[in-house]
Amino acid sequence: MLYSFVVNQPPGVLMWHGHHYANEADGLTGPIIVDPNPDEPTDADALAMELAADYDGEIVLNLCDWFHDGGVKTAQKVAPMPWNEYAAANAGYPYLYFEEPKSVLINGKGDYQCSPEREGVQDLMHSACWSMTEGFVGPSHDMVVTGGITSFNVTAGKRYLLRMVNTGIVYTMRVSLPEHRLILVGADGSPIRPIIVDSLKIDLGESYGAILEATGQPGQNYTLKVELPAKNMAQKAYVMYDSSAAAEPRPFTSGLLSQELPDYSGLVFHLTWIKSAIDFPEDMRSLEPDHTIYFENYQMYDADRRLTWPVNQHEFQWDPSG
């Protein structure tokens, strides 16, 4: 099947995912990379091309949670009957909550602790632990099963554009690379005025572009961490330096990057720090609001274990009559 569509987004990284049952739990997700248009460049295109001169390669991080059961089984736990029947039988609450993910994947790879408690089963032979080890897991109920670890090769002194997207289903993820700094240059498919971070949270569906400065030691490996703070769960990828001689990064050529940048190192980046979209009018940047409005959004179960999403303690009630 071939789709044709017009891209009207600024250059950056977006995401896509499937919508049949929960097939995104099977990995039917991925990033969409929007390149600048050199023929009819907008301001955002021109900026992206200017920034591209200051990095030497690109690295894509597709981050997702994994349920170990497959999309069909996961969806059946959420709605144990055909969707139209479930929605009709549960008017006002057409959604149920997904189960807890068992682990995290980076570009489809990762290891995890294999235990009955984590798998939610009594017999590991009927879980993902059995198939991934090609047989009996042994007497240990706390072993590590690996599906491979994602790795990236870099050269000291060069810069790389990290394109990161959370294509998961349930949790916010925190990304960090010890002993390195990241220069954030894009958020949710749009360019921003750069800031320096060394850790950032990526919520569901969010995406970021950040320049990684390869200032590590030649021949050494560094561990990029992806953590789920809410679950005390993590995954790793390896950033592997080749043996080329150490070199200092070349000077920036972009005017946005060559100036002194706000530095939030040592803090976990939060989206609200971005007050600097490129197309945001300059005369409005310093304005103070007349009023501040808060929207509190959270998830909760009702008495029948149906999940609701109240906003400021009010929730939407679905009317099946239309």
C-alpha angles and dihedrals in degrees: 000000000000125000125196121196141155117251109221096166126108114251114283142085125306132166141236132195140175124261104198108110103314098314090147082074086064091055100267091145137092149151126278113214114206112199123203119263107240094186099058103012121190120206089268091050091050091050093049091051090048091051091046089067089064099058133057104209146355132247122193121208114194105188122192142155120242128216099191092221103080129246098280095052091043092051092046089057088053097044112012094195136044109301098244091050092047094049092049093048093049104044111183094022109056094159136071128190123262116241119257115282116244099214147346129257129206111202088341096307138098147112130248144186109268112213136136090245094053093043092046092229137108095219118048090200087077096051138075087270090073099052097042093053093044093234144354114004094214131236094306115098093189105055129137117246116194132201091184131284122256114238136185129201118221138171123230113253095026130105129227133195110231112207106196128183133171105220093168130123107226121013145055112239130213119214126197140156112202117231092017135091128217126213107212110217105159141031129190093347097311131101119247136189103273123258131177120244136160097195133027139179119230116197126203111300094004122129135191139190117212134170112233115207108212098220096145128113120281113254093020129115124221127197118234108205128211110188135185100212093191093057105033086238129133145175132199142212127191124239102201121198118210120226096260115132116272115264137180116247112259118251117277116256097193114093091220093056100038093063125081107281130211106260119214096167113148092033130090104248117242126197093235088070089072105093094143114080107166094238095046108119112257093222090059099050095086097041118119118219122249091217136012118218120195124203112199110199123180143142127251139167124239123217091279093051092253112146122236131187107214120190112205088346093304124107138195116252114208114226109206091197090066 
